[in-house]
Amino acid sequence: MQIPIESFNLQMLNVGLAHHDGDWNWKKVISPFSRIYYVKEGRAVLHLPQQKVELRPGHLYIIPAYTLHSYECDGKFVHYYLHVYEGVGNEMSLVESYDFPTEVAGCRDDELLLQRMCEQHPQAMLPASNPQAYDNVTHMTSYVQRYCEMPLWQKMELRGGILMLFSRFLRQAVPHVWTQDERMKRVQTHIHSRITESIDVEELAGVACVTKPYLIRLFKREFGTSPVQYINSKKVERAQLLLYTTDMPVKEVAYTMGFSDHSYFIRMFRKQTGSTPQEYRERMRK
């Protein structure tokens, strides 16, 4: 499923140059934004769910949003970092649409681009290297507000730089194949195009031109989950981003994501994340 470039609603949260000396060892990190690294000096190890990657000088690395990962470093390690999120929208996100290579060869232009970003936006540097110190609602909303207040030319320049760095990975990326069944492709497209609305399974059965019971069986066979579970998981992911990047009340977040009953939304959120939306916010503010 390929999405047009004008749909890439990529916005910067942070950019900076980090110097470490055996102190970049964080476990079980997960966030609703993507990370790009360019390594200048030293080495470190990135632990992903299915692989272990050695971070080497002169290379670019990407960690897509909502990817659980850990870091390991026992010596000198210097790297540029760029944190980017995709705005909540009614379409498949970039990281959902493609399988990106974790590592690609970088070049001097990439380093200069990140250096310029750092020079132009020194206030976007992280206050600390510990994710718990910056993956919190208080800092996140201030980052988002800062971006929104930038003049248009700055936003355009940033977007160009972000797209250029993403293009390094996109060159070797392949479209993510969710299903080969054309009926299920139509259903998935329908779900994502209306993810902020209330979506009924009967409606999806009509899109696929099959009965409701058959749709449920076919969807579970292709996606490994039921239509309702899939819809709720995508709604909760987008709700996490709203909770990160806005001060929107929980009830308003629920309604924004198409839940008419915010109590049901809270139950779904807790089921997927292990905490209620309010607990999630309170924990991240500590």
N, C-alpha and C positions, 0 to 999 in steps of 0.2 A: 504494500500500500504506500504509494509515493505521495508526499504532500508538497504543495508549491512553496517556493522560497518566501513568498510574501506572508505565509502563515507562520513562519518561524518567529514567534514572539519572544525573543531572547533578550534578557535584561541582566545587567551586571549587578552583583551584590558586593563582591570584594576583589581586589587585585593587590598584589604585593610581592616582595622578595623576602624569603625567609631564610635565616641562617640557623642551623642546628648543629649540635655536637653530642650525639647520642641521646637527645631528649625528644625525639619525634616517635613516640611509642604509644599510640592510642588504639584502644580496642573497641570493636563493635560500634563503629561510627555509621550513622545512616541519616540522611537529610533529604529534603524535597528539592534540592538543587544539584546541578552537575558541577564537577570539579575538573579543571584542566591544569596540569603541571608541566613545566619545562625545567628540566634538571640542568643546573650549571656545574656543580661540583659534587663529588662524593657519591655515595650509594646508599640506598635504603631498599626495603622490601615492602611491597603492597600485597596484602592477603585479601583475595576476593573469594566469593562462595565456591567457585570452581577452579581457581588457579592461584598460583603464587607468582608474582611478577617482580623482578629485580629492576629498580628504577636507576637508569644509567644517564650520565651526562650526555647532552646533545639530543635528547629524546623528549617527545611530548607524550603525555599520558592523560587518559580521560576516565573518570568514574561517573557513570550516569546517575541521575537522581534516583533515590530510593534503593540504592545498591548498598548492602551491608558489607563493610570492609574494615580492615585493621592496618596499622602501620608498624613497621619495625626498623629501628635505626640504632647502630652502636658506634657511630663515628661522625665525622664531618659530613654535612649534607646541606647544600644550598640550592634552592629552587624557587622559581616564580610560581605563583598560584593565581588562578582565576576562577571565581565562583559565579555561576550563571544559572538563572532559573527561567522557566518558560511560563508565561502568564496563563492563568486559567482560561481555557477556551473550549469551544465545542468542536474539537478536532483531535485527531491522533497527534500526540506530541512527537517531537523529533526523536527523542530517545526511545519511544515506543515503536516508531516506524522503521528504525534501522538497528542492525547489530554492528556496533562499532568495534574496531580493533582497540585493545587497551593501550597499545604502544605503537607509535609511528616515529620515524626519524624526523628530528627537528632541523632547523637551519638558523643561520644568523638573523634572517629576517624575522623569524618568530621571536627570538630573544629581543630584538630591537623593538618589535611591536609591543611586547609585554613591558619592556622598559619604559616606553613612551606612556603606556597606560598608567604605570606607577607614578611617573613624573606629573602627568596631568591630573591624577586623582589620588594624591597622597592620603586624603582622608578615608579612602576606601581600604586602607591597610587593616588587617586584623589586629585587635588589641592583644591577642595572645595566640599561641599555637594550639592550645588545648581546645578541641571542638566544643567542649562544654562551656567554654568561656565566650563563644560567639554563636553557637547554634542555639540561640534563645530568642524569644519573641521581642524582648526589649531592644536588643541590637538589630535584629532583623528588620523591624518596622522602621528604625531610623535609617538603615541602608536603603530601603525601598523609597522612603520619603525623599532622601537625598537625590536618588536617581530621577524621581518624578519632577523635581525642581530644577533639573539641569536644562539649559537652553537647548533648542532643537538641534543646533549644529553639533553640540557635544554628544547628544544621544545618537545622532547619525554616525559620527566618528566612532563611537564605542560599538555600535551595532556592526559597522563595517569590520572593525577589528575582531569582534567575537565571531562573526561569520567566517572570516579568513582562517581563524584558528580551528573552528569546527570543520572547515573544508579539508583540512589536513587529514582528519579522520574519515570524513565522508568519502574521500577518494577511494579508500579501501573498505568502506562499509558495504554491507549488503542489505537489501530490504528484508525486514523481519517477516518471515512467512508464518502467520498465525494459523492458517488453514488453507487447504487446497479446494475446499468445497465452496463453490461460487455463492450458494445460498447463505452460508455462514459468513462469507465476506460481506455480503449485503447487510446482514444482521449486525455485524460488528461496526460497519460504517454508520449504520443507523443509530446504534447506541452512542458512539462517540460524537455524532453530530447533534445529539440531544441529551448529552450527559448532564446538563444542568436543569433538565426537565424531568418530570415524572414519566417513567418508561414502563409500559405494561407488557407482559409476556405475550398476551393475545395479539398485541400490536406487532411484536417481533415475528410471531407465527405468520401474520399476514404478509410481512416483508419477505419471508422465506417461502411463502405459498405452501405451507405445510400445516398440519394440525398442531395444536399446542403441546400435547404429549410427545409427539414425534420431534418437535423443535427442541424440547428439553433434553431428550435422549441424544439427538444429533449434536447439540451444542456441547453437552458434557463430554461426548466422545472426541470432539475436535479441540476443545479448550481445557478439558480436565476439571471443569466446574460448571455449576448451573448458571443459566442466564441471570438470575437474580443475584447470585453471589458475585458474578463478574461485574455486573452493573454497580453493586454496592462497593466493591473493592476500588473501582475507578473513581466513584464519587468520594470515597473516603480519602484517597490519595490527593485529589484536588482540594478537599477540605483541609488536609494537613497544610497544604501550601497557603491557603487563605489564613489559617491560624498562625502560620509563620510570618506572613508578609503584611497582615492587616491587624487592626484592633477591632475588627468586626465582632459583635456579640455572637455567641454560639448559636443562638436561635436564628440569627440572620444568616450565618454560615449554612445552617441546615436548609433554610428556605432557598438560599442562592443555589444550592446543589440539588434542588428539586424535591426535597423531603417536605411533605405537608405536615408531618408529625415530627417535631424536633426530638421527642422522647425516643422514637424509633431510630432516628439518626444517631443519638447518643449510644444506644445499644449496639448499633452496627459499628460505630467508631471504636467502642470498647472491645468488641469482638475481634476487630482487625489489628488494633494497636496495643491492646492490653490496658488501656486507660480511657476515661471519658475525655471529651474535648477540653473541659475545664481543668481536669487533673493534668492533662497533657500540657496545657499552657502554664499552669502553676509550677509543674516540674521543670519546665524549660526556663522559667524566670529565676530559678534559684541560682 
